[in-house]
Amino acid sequence: MPGDGAKKLVEKRYREELRRLQAYWPAEHLTLTQLAEGRRSIRLHNGETHVFSEEEVQLLLSRVPGYFHDHMTVPILLRYTRSPQGSRYIVLGGRWQRRLVEILLRGDYSFDGVGELKVSEFIELARKYRSLIFVGLTL
């Protein structure tokens, strides 16, 4: 069928680019307790180091109650997806990560936290905590 070759080529290039970008994905996480103790960097899968912004770390630590610090980690991992219904960001990780995102966005938390962000919520989060967020892509 005409165009199938071009489509396959585009998909192949897209997958190769995703693999390349995954090298910049975090290889480790820090608890908020570790952040409070002064640790400010993590390793990425490609061996490089990512350093969190001191200002953003202090803002995050001031917003999250200390009794949650052992349960919540950074960086915050999100997966961007696009569908006919629109774009959205899925919070990766468990309930504690979803609660962390909810606290940062709304100042409070629910039992399950926030599992999905609208684009406007992502922009708000990224504006304040840019160095603490990693976004992955899916097909």
N, C-alpha and C positions, 0 to 999 in steps of 0.2 A: 504494500500500500504506500503511495507517495507520501513523503513527510515523516514516515516512521523512522527512517535513518537519522533525520535531523533531530527528532524528538529524543531518540536514544542517546545521541551525542550530547545534547543539552543535559539530559538527566545524568549521564556519566560525568560530565564536567561539574555539575552541581554536587554530586556525591564526592568527587575528589576535593572540591573546595570545602565541603563540610568536614572531611577527614583532616584537612590541613588546619581548619579552624579549631578542631577538637584538641589539637596540640596545645592550645592556649586555654584549655579548660582546667580548673583547679584539680590538683592531685591531692590536696588536703584541705581540711576545714579547721577553724579555730572556734572554741567555745567563747562565749562572751566573757567568761571568767578569764580565759587566756588573754583576751583583748584588754580587760581591766588591769591585768598584771603587766601590760606593756608590750606584748607581742603584737607586731603590726604587719607581718608578711607571711605569705604562703608560697608553696611551690606549685608550679604549673606542670602539666604533663610533659611539656617540652624541656623541662629542667630549669626554666627561668623562674624568677621570683616576682611576685606581685605584691606591692606595698599598698596598704590601706591608708587613706587620708586621715591624718590625726584629727582634723576638725570633724569629719564624718563619724569617726569612731566615738569621739566624745559626745556628739549629738545622739548617736544610737544608744550609748551607755546611759545617757541621762533620761532617755525615754522608756527604757526597759527596766522593770523592777529587778533588783539584785537577786531575788530568790529564783528568777528564771535563768540566770546567767549560765548555770551548769547544763541546762537543757537545750539552749539555742545556739546555733552556730552561724558563722559567716565563712565564705560569702553566701549571699542569697542567690540561689540558682533558679532561673526562670526559663521556660521553653516557649518561644514565640510560635504561634500557629495562626494560619489564615484559612478561613473557610468562606463559603458564600454568605454566611451570617455575619462575618466581619473578623477582625483581628482580635487576638486575645493572648494573654500571657499566663501560663500555667506555673504555679509555684511547685518546684520540685522538692521532694523531701517529705517528712512526716508532719504530724500534727503540730509539733513544736515550731517547725519552720513556718507553717501557715499562720500560727499565732504570732510569731515575730513580725511577719509582714502586716498582719492586721493591727498590731500595736503601733507600728511605724506609720501606717496610713490613718488609723482612726483613733489612736490613743487608748484603746481598750481591746479586749479579746473575747472571743467566744470559745466554746468547747472545741470545735473543729478548726477554727481560724479561717483564713481566706485562701481558697484553693485556686482561684482564677481572678486575674486583674483585667479590667478594661484598659484601653490605651491611655485614657486620661489618668487612671490610677498609676499605671506604669510610669508615665511622664513625671507625676508628682514624686514617686518613690526615687526615680533615677535622678531627679533634680537635686535631691537632698543627700542621696547615698550612692553616688555614681561609682566610687571605687569599691563598694561593698556588694555590687550586683554583677552577675554574669548571666548572659542571655544566650541560649542555644536555639538553633533553628531545626525545623522538621520539614519534610517534604509535604 
